[in-house]
Amino acid sequence: QVQLVESGGGLVQAGGSLNLSCVASGSIFNVHATGWYRQAPGKQRELVATITNRGRFNYADSVKGRFTVSRDNAKKTVYLQMNSLKPEDTAVYYCNVDGLWVAGELNDYVYWGQGTQVTVSS
């Protein structure tokens, strides 16, 4: 059974930094894309940042230049370094795995973590 467990969320003042981590456990190998989404109260879940196994990045315009996503395949971990945080970054942040490579073919497996709260005070 696959589990994604996030950590690193919390309360920070505007302009501060946080570093989120997400560790995968279980039978999960050769991840295609992984990264982070967020959901603020009353809003839909939105993409924050993802990275593929070939190092291709996708960032939301609102976080470009402030957030950095990275992954450590050996540790089955994805990170999100968040700098220059703003009150509008306040949300629950979810770790995501999208696709697994099995015998050279991309399989449509999608996994989500439980989420970690990030609150940025003004």
Salt bridges, closest charged atoms under 4 A:
GLU46 OE2 - ARG38 NE 2.75
ASP61 OD1 - LYS64 NZ 3.06
ASP89 OD1 - ARG38 NH1 2.98
ASP89 OD2 - ARG66 NH1 2.77
